[in-house]
Structure formats: C-alpha cells, structure tokens
Amino acid sequence: MAKTKEQKKQIIKDLVDKISKAKSIIFVRFAGLAVKDNEELRNMLRSEQSEYYVAKKTLMDLAFKEAGVKEIKAKEFEGQIAAVFGYEDEVAPAKIIDKFSKGLEDKIKFIQGILDNKFIKASEVAELAKLPNKQELYAKIVGSINAPVSGFVGVLAGNLRNLVYVLKAIENKK
C-alpha cells in the first residue's frame, strides 16, 4: 500500500532526527535476507545502541538533504539499501554488520558510511569493523598506564624479598 504524504513527512522527520543523533552512519546493500535474519540483525544492533533503518531511497535523499548532508545520493546506490545508525559507539555498527555478514556476504555488503561528518568508502568501513571497540581500547589504555606501576611494585617487592633472604641467612649463621 502506498504511503500518504503525511506518512512520508513523518518518515523524513524520523530520519532527520536519527541522522542528527548518530555518531556514525553505515550504508549497507541487502538482498534476500530472511525475516529471521533481519530480526536477528536488528536485535544485535539494538543491544549496542544502534539501529537498522530501511526506507525508500527518495525519502533518504530528502532526509539527508534536510539534515544538511547534501553529498549523500541514495538513489545512486544499487539495490535495496539500509542505513545503520550508531548512537553510542561509532565502531559498533560496522563491527556488528561485519560479524553478521560472515556466511551471508552475497546478501549484505557495505556501501559507504559517515564517520565524524566525513564520508568513508566501503573498504574503509570494513577496516573500521576490524578496530577494537571502546571498552577494549579503554582496557588497553588502563593496562598501558598500569604496567610501569606494576613493574615498579615488582622491583620494590623483589628488593624487600632479597633483604628478607639476607636477614634469614644471617640468622641461620648465628
């Protein structure tokens, strides 16, 4: 059933809102995805504060134009497309799509994306998917900061241990 003008205006308004809130947007081409697979992907994305949104290319173009992103021309993309919005972690949508697409490469593919208001190609989105997420990066930073402190504590403990051994040896001699 065709959408009314009011429904289309609401879709555009929703898209503009999503575009303004998103830290990253990934465009994917999908074809032949089963409903079960589609729902599984949506649930995976939802768990990471991301969203998979499908709309007509014309409506996407109008929404991006209204949001001030004039470089996006959804009509030029081949096939059915979806926009994946990442609201919290910029890398999460790319990682989830990459993980999900294992075994389904012919059904879902990266087209391009927007990260920090810069356009990135499909190959760059794929590289983005290989990066560690924020929690992993935080853990690495904390580990790097903690390493010198741990080493210093180990050295001090070693000196104290050696002092105890020397005192024990002196006690055994007497």
Backbone as CSV, one residue per row, in Angstrom:
resi,resn,N_x,N_y,N_z,CA_x,CA_y,CA_z,C_x,C_y,C_z
1,MET,0.841,-1.181,0.000,0.000,0.000,0.000,0.890,1.250,0.000
2,ALA,0.568,2.195,-0.824,1.351,3.426,-0.924,1.195,4.262,0.340
3,LYS,2.260,4.965,0.663,2.259,5.812,1.858,1.648,7.169,1.511
4,THR,0.964,7.741,2.478,0.388,9.063,2.289,1.486,10.115,2.446
5,LYS,1.172,11.322,2.048,2.133,12.414,2.180,2.528,12.619,3.641
6,GLU,1.558,12.514,4.527,1.832,12.691,5.963,2.767,11.609,6.484
7,GLN,2.552,10.374,6.042,3.428,9.274,6.471,4.849,9.499,5.960
8,LYS,4.964,9.956,4.731,6.283,10.227,4.161,6.974,11.365,4.908
9,LYS,6.218,12.405,5.249,6.793,13.518,6.023,7.275,13.025,7.382
10,GLN,6.531,12.118,7.993,6.923,11.569,9.295,8.194,10.729,9.167
11,ILE,8.296,9.945,8.101,9.494,9.139,7.866,10.704,10.053,7.702
12,ILE,10.547,11.121,6.921,11.652,12.072,6.716,12.038,12.718,8.037
13,LYS,11.037,13.104,8.821,11.310,13.722,10.126,12.061,12.751,11.039
14,ASP,11.631,11.487,11.062,12.310,10.461,11.867,13.754,10.274,11.411
15,LEU,13.954,10.218,10.099,15.306,10.047,9.562,16.203,11.226,9.916
16,VAL,15.678,12.439,9.790,16.464,13.635,10.134,16.867,13.579,11.605
17,ASP,15.951,13.161,12.464,16.235,13.028,13.891,17.329,11.992,14.130
18,LYS,17.241,10.864,13.460,18.242,9.798,13.612,19.610,10.272,13.108
19,ILE,19.621,10.980,11.992,20.872,11.489,11.418,21.542,12.451,12.393
20,SER,20.751,13.311,13.025,21.328,14.311,13.941,21.868,13.666,15.215
21,LYS,21.273,12.550,15.655,21.719,11.886,16.885,22.874,10.915,16.662
22,ALA,23.044,10.433,15.446,24.009,9.366,15.162,25.447,9.874,15.174
23,LYS,26.328,9.059,15.777,27.759,9.347,15.737,28.377,8.788,14.461
24,SER,27.775,7.714,13.942,28.226,7.140,12.677,27.016,6.582,11.944
25,ILE,27.118,6.580,10.616,26.061,6.013,9.775,26.751,5.125,8.742
26,ILE,26.287,3.897,8.666,26.834,2.943,7.701,25.709,2.581,6.731
27,PHE,26.007,2.617,5.443,25.037,2.213,4.438,25.380,0.805,3.969
28,VAL,24.363,-0.053,3.960,24.564,-1.432,3.519,23.564,-1.771,2.426
29,ARG,24.013,-2.628,1.519,23.130,-3.169,0.489,22.695,-4.531,0.996
30,PHE,21.404,-4.778,0.964,20.905,-6.077,1.395,19.956,-6.616,0.344
31,ALA,19.995,-7.898,0.166,19.090,-8.537,-0.794,18.916,-9.990,-0.381
32,GLY,17.696,-10.413,-0.297,17.434,-11.816,0.008,17.611,-12.205,1.455
33,LEU,17.638,-11.228,2.351,17.745,-11.557,3.781,16.402,-12.101,4.268
34,ALA,16.438,-13.215,4.946,15.216,-13.782,5.505,14.735,-12.885,6.646
35,VAL,13.463,-12.944,6.937,12.889,-12.136,8.011,13.585,-12.465,9.329
36,LYS,13.862,-13.737,9.562,14.542,-14.162,10.789,15.929,-13.514,10.897
37,ASP,16.669,-13.518,9.779,17.994,-12.895,9.760,17.897,-11.398,10.003
38,ASN,16.914,-10.777,9.380,16.695,-9.340,9.534,16.426,-8.990,10.996
39,GLU,15.568,-9.756,11.640,15.245,-9.509,13.052,16.458,-9.759,13.950
40,GLU,17.223,-10.800,13.636,18.430,-11.091,14.416,19.415,-9.925,14.324
41,LEU,19.602,-9.396,13.116,20.488,-8.250,12.914,19.987,-7.033,13.683
42,ARG,18.708,-6.760,13.618,18.133,-5.622,14.340,18.359,-5.764,15.849
43,ASN,18.172,-6.971,16.370,18.376,-7.203,17.808,19.835,-7.023,18.200
44,MET,20.744,-7.522,17.361,22.178,-7.355,17.646,22.538,-5.867,17.690
45,LEU,22.026,-5.109,16.736,22.317,-3.676,16.677,21.680,-2.939,17.854
46,ARG,20.452,-3.301,18.182,19.759,-2.651,19.297,20.537,-2.828,20.601
47,SER,21.141,-3.996,20.790,21.887,-4.251,22.027,23.110,-3.339,22.160
48,GLU,23.561,-2.781,21.042,24.719,-1.870,21.048,24.304,-0.418,20.787
49,GLN,23.062,-0.061,21.082,22.514,1.274,20.865,22.719,1.736,19.421
50,SER,22.426,0.835,18.505,22.481,1.134,17.079,21.137,0.754,16.468
51,GLU,20.911,1.221,15.253,19.616,0.974,14.634,19.766,0.747,13.137
52,TYR,19.036,-0.229,12.647,18.985,-0.608,11.239,17.693,-0.038,10.681
53,TYR,17.779,0.829,9.672,16.590,1.514,9.176,16.526,1.399,7.660
54,VAL,15.396,0.924,7.182,15.177,0.798,5.742,14.078,1.774,5.345
55,ALA,14.344,2.546,4.303,13.356,3.479,3.758,13.613,3.605,2.260
56,LYS,12.665,4.163,1.576,12.853,4.389,0.141,14.017,5.351,-0.070
57,LYS,14.745,5.129,-1.144,15.921,5.950,-1.442,15.552,7.425,-1.584
58,THR,14.406,7.721,-2.188,13.964,9.105,-2.361,13.777,9.778,-1.007
59,LEU,13.158,9.063,-0.075,12.933,9.622,1.261,14.267,9.819,1.992
60,MET,15.194,8.869,1.807,16.523,9.020,2.425,17.221,10.256,1.875
61,ASP,17.164,10.418,0.561,17.793,11.597,-0.050,17.221,12.888,0.519
62,LEU,15.897,12.955,0.615,15.254,14.155,1.158,15.649,14.391,2.611
63,ALA,15.712,13.323,3.404,16.076,13.456,4.819,17.516,13.924,4.979
64,PHE,18.431,13.350,4.200,19.836,13.765,4.308,20.009,15.200,3.830
65,LYS,19.284,15.572,2.803,19.347,16.952,2.320,18.840,17.901,3.397
66,GLU,17.714,17.539,4.036,17.152,18.375,5.102,18.082,18.446,6.312
67,ALA,18.837,17.366,6.559,19.768,17.329,7.695,21.080,18.052,7.371
68,GLY,21.236,18.503,6.140,22.440,19.242,5.770,23.549,18.370,5.210
69,VAL,23.241,17.129,4.891,24.229,16.210,4.313,23.869,16.053,2.838
70,LYS,24.367,16.963,2.037,23.975,17.005,0.636,24.746,16.018,-0.241
71,GLU,25.858,15.495,0.272,26.709,14.615,-0.534,26.129,13.215,-0.699
72,ILE,25.185,12.830,0.146,24.589,11.502,0.057,23.545,11.494,-1.054
73,LYS,23.701,10.570,-1.961,22.741,10.380,-3.059,22.324,8.907,-3.022
74,ALA,21.347,8.606,-2.189,20.904,7.220,-2.002,20.378,6.618,-3.303
75,LYS,19.800,7.442,-4.168,19.276,6.934,-5.440,20.380,6.332,-6.310
76,GLU,21.624,6.772,-6.111,22.739,6.269,-6.915,23.213,4.897,-6.440
77,PHE,22.835,4.486,-5.235,23.225,3.179,-4.728,22.420,2.105,-5.448
78,GLU,23.069,0.996,-5.762,22.381,-0.110,-6.433,21.659,-0.971,-5.421
79,GLY,20.534,-1.505,-5.806,19.806,-2.462,-4.979,19.109,-1.827,-3.788
80,GLN,18.653,-2.714,-2.892,17.979,-2.259,-1.678,19.044,-1.833,-0.672
81,ILE,18.815,-0.691,-0.020,19.802,-0.215,0.945,19.141,0.043,2.293
82,ALA,20.000,0.011,3.300,19.571,0.339,4.654,20.632,1.249,5.260
83,ALA,20.197,2.082,6.165,21.126,2.928,6.911,21.214,2.353,8.325
84,VAL,22.436,2.199,8.808,22.654,1.691,10.162,23.238,2.848,10.972
85,PHE,22.485,3.282,11.975,22.875,4.430,12.789,23.534,3.933,14.076
86,GLY,24.713,4.469,14.375,25.402,4.162,15.627,25.290,5.355,16.555
87,TYR,24.605,5.180,17.676,24.350,6.302,18.571,25.384,6.439,19.682
88,GLU,25.955,5.357,20.165,26.905,5.413,21.279,28.335,5.189,20.802
89,ASP,28.583,4.027,20.243,29.918,3.650,19.789,29.965,3.768,18.268
90,GLU,30.902,4.534,17.762,30.998,4.777,16.330,31.337,3.511,15.550
91,VAL,32.081,2.622,16.176,32.581,1.428,15.506,31.583,0.270,15.573
92,ALA,30.702,0.271,16.551,29.798,-0.858,16.800,28.973,-1.272,15.582
93,PRO,28.338,-0.349,14.852,27.545,-0.801,13.705,28.379,-1.555,12.668
94,ALA,29.559,-1.052,12.363,30.414,-1.717,11.371,30.834,-3.098,11.870
95,LYS,31.180,-3.211,13.146,31.596,-4.493,13.712,30.454,-5.502,13.670
96,ILE,29.261,-5.062,14.017,28.112,-5.973,14.050,27.745,-6.433,12.643
97,ILE,27.702,-5.504,11.693,27.378,-5.874,10.310,28.440,-6.829,9.773
98,ASP,29.706,-6.553,10.057,30.788,-7.409,9.596,30.645,-8.815,10.186
99,LYS,30.391,-8.891,11.475,30.222,-10.191,12.141,28.996,-10.924,11.588
100,PHE,27.916,-10.194,11.420,26.668,-10.780,10.931,26.810,-11.289,9.501
101,SER,27.579,-10.580,8.688,27.665,-10.912,7.265,28.533,-12.131,6.979
102,LYS,29.227,-12.664,7.981,30.030,-13.873,7.767,29.091,-14.991,7.308
103,GLY,29.334,-15.507,6.129,28.472,-16.538,5.568,27.315,-15.983,4.764
104,LEU,27.074,-14.676,4.859,25.982,-14.043,4.102,26.526,-12.932,3.202
105,GLU,27.787,-13.056,2.775,28.434,-11.990,2.015,27.659,-11.590,0.772
106,ASP,26.942,-12.543,0.169,26.191,-12.225,-1.044,24.864,-11.527,-0.737
107,LYS,24.480,-11.480,0.545,23.187,-10.893,0.907,23.287,-9.524,1.567
108,ILE,24.430,-9.221,2.177,24.579,-7.914,2.847,26.017,-7.430,2.677
109,LYS,26.171,-6.197,2.207,27.500,-5.636,1.927,27.540,-4.164,2.313
110,PHE,28.731,-3.717,2.724,28.941,-2.295,2.999,28.914,-1.522,1.682
111,ILE,28.315,-0.331,1.723,28.344,0.558,0.552,29.281,1.728,0.849
112,GLN,28.988,2.430,1.922,29.829,3.531,2.387,29.327,3.940,3.757
113,GLY,29.924,4.978,4.318,29.497,5.415,5.631,29.853,6.863,5.889
114,ILE,29.400,7.321,7.040,29.720,8.667,7.504,30.255,8.519,8.925
115,LEU,31.448,9.044,9.144,32.071,9.000,10.456,32.675,10.366,10.733
116,ASP,32.292,10.977,11.834,32.754,12.327,12.177,32.515,13.311,11.028
117,ASN,31.334,13.223,10.433,30.920,14.096,9.327,31.826,13.988,8.105
118,LYS,32.544,12.868,7.986,33.374,12.610,6.811,32.889,11.329,6.162
119,PHE,32.904,11.310,4.851,32.460,10.134,4.120,33.580,9.119,4.038
120,ILE,33.222,7.867,4.227,34.207,6.801,4.123,33.677,5.752,3.139
121,LYS,34.611,5.170,2.383,34.260,4.169,1.378,33.995,2.822,2.055
122,ALA,33.456,1.896,1.282,33.134,0.559,1.789,34.375,-0.121,2.364
123,SER,35.522,0.041,1.703,36.755,-0.579,2.189,37.163,0.014,3.543
124,GLU,36.934,1.317,3.716,37.261,1.957,4.994,36.293,1.522,6.091
125,VAL,35.034,1.282,5.720,34.066,0.777,6.696,34.495,-0.618,7.146
126,ALA,34.964,-1.438,6.199,35.436,-2.789,6.538,36.642,-2.721,7.474
127,GLU,37.534,-1.766,7.239,38.691,-1.587,8.129,38.237,-1.121,9.517
128,LEU,37.244,-0.257,9.536,36.678,0.233,10.795,36.127,-0.927,11.616
129,ALA,35.549,-1.897,10.939,34.972,-3.062,11.621,36.037,-3.897,12.320
130,LYS,37.283,-3.781,11.879,38.370,-4.566,12.479,38.971,-3.898,13.715
131,LEU,38.636,-2.637,13.942,39.162,-1.924,15.106,38.531,-2.454,16.394
132,PRO,39.266,-2.376,17.505,38.649,-2.757,18.781,37.600,-1.734,19.190
133,ASN,36.613,-2.182,19.977,35.578,-1.241,20.423,36.109,-0.378,21.566
134,LYS,35.303,0.539,22.043,35.739,1.489,23.069,36.190,0.794,24.345
135,GLN,35.438,-0.224,24.778,35.790,-0.908,26.025,37.158,-1.583,25.906
136,GLU,37.432,-2.209,24.763,38.736,-2.842,24.550,39.848,-1.799,24.549
137,LEU,39.593,-0.654,23.907,40.604,0.413,23.886,40.862,0.968,25.286
138,TYR,39.787,1.157,26.058,39.942,1.631,27.435,40.774,0.644,28.241
139,ALA,40.511,-0.650,28.076,41.258,-1.680,28.808,42.740,-1.637,28.432
140,LYS,43.035,-1.441,27.142,44.433,-1.354,26.706,45.119,-0.129,27.293
141,ILE,44.411,0.993,27.331,44.988,2.218,27.884,45.277,2.040,29.366
142,VAL,44.305,1.494,30.095,44.494,1.272,31.530,45.655,0.302,31.766
143,GLY,45.736,-0.740,30.944,46.835,-1.688,31.063,48.180,-1.026,30.803
144,SER,48.227,-0.146,29.802,49.471,0.568,29.486,49.872,1.516,30.609
145,ILE,48.888,2.171,31.185,49.177,3.091,32.293,49.613,2.310,33.528
146,ASN,48.987,1.160,33.743,49.251,0.360,34.934,50.571,-0.414,34.856
147,ALA,51.082,-0.699,33.669,52.279,-1.526,33.501,53.504,-0.968,34.244
148,PRO,53.844,0.297,34.102,55.010,0.803,34.827,54.835,0.730,36.350
149,VAL,53.624,0.986,36.812,53.362,0.927,38.250,53.531,-0.502,38.739
150,SER,52.990,-1.462,37.992,53.119,-2.870,38.371,54.582,-3.291,38.375
151,GLY,55.333,-2.856,37.378,56.763,-3.176,37.320,57.510,-2.593,38.507
152,PHE,57.180,-1.356,38.858,57.834,-0.694,39.986,57.537,-1.429,41.292
153,VAL,56.279,-1.843,41.467,55.901,-2.599,42.662,56.652,-3.919,42.700
154,GLY,56.791,-4.563,41.542,57.542,-5.827,41.475,58.993,-5.636,41.856
155,VAL,59.624,-4.566,41.394,61.029,-4.291,41.733,61.179,-4.038,43.234
156,LEU,60.274,-3.226,43.794,60.337,-2.958,45.233,60.115,-4.232,46.038
157,ALA,59.183,-5.054,45.616,58.920,-6.310,46.312,60.134,-7.227,46.216
158,GLY,60.791,-7.233,45.066,61.996,-8.050,44.889,63.101,-7.607,45.834
159,ASN,63.294,-6.295,45.999,64.315,-5.786,46.925,63.993,-6.172,48.355
160,LEU,62.729,-6.052,48.730,62.329,-6.449,50.085,62.521,-7.948,50.286
161,ARG,62.179,-8.726,49.295,62.340,-10.172,49.367,63.816,-10.528,49.542
162,ASN,64.684,-9.866,48.769,66.120,-10.120,48.886,66.631,-9.733,50.273
163,LEU,66.127,-8.622,50.815,66.523,-8.209,52.161,66.117,-9.264,53.180
164,VAL,64.922,-9.817,53.030,64.460,-10.868,53.947,65.364,-12.090,53.831
165,TYR,65.759,-12.463,52.599,66.644,-13.617,52.407,67.991,-13.388,53.086
166,VAL,68.530,-12.164,52.948,69.823,-11.845,53.575,69.700,-11.934,55.088
167,LEU,68.634,-11.356,55.641,68.435,-11.409,57.093,68.250,-12.847,57.565
168,LYS,67.566,-13.653,56.827,67.335,-15.066,57.162,68.669,-15.811,57.142
169,ALA,69.525,-15.512,56.136,70.825,-16.155,56.050,71.707,-15.774,57.240
170,ILE,71.639,-14.505,57.643,72.430,-14.059,58.808,71.932,-14.758,60.051
171,GLU,70.617,-14.893,60.190,70.049,-15.577,61.349,70.474,-17.038,61.393
172,ASN,70.517,-17.699,60.253,70.909,-19.114,60.200,72.378,-19.288,60.554
173,LYS,73.240,-18.330,60.254,74.665,-18.393,60.585,74.881,-18.278,62.090
174,LYS,74.062,-17.533,62.767,74.256,-17.299,64.193,73.702,-18.420,64.932
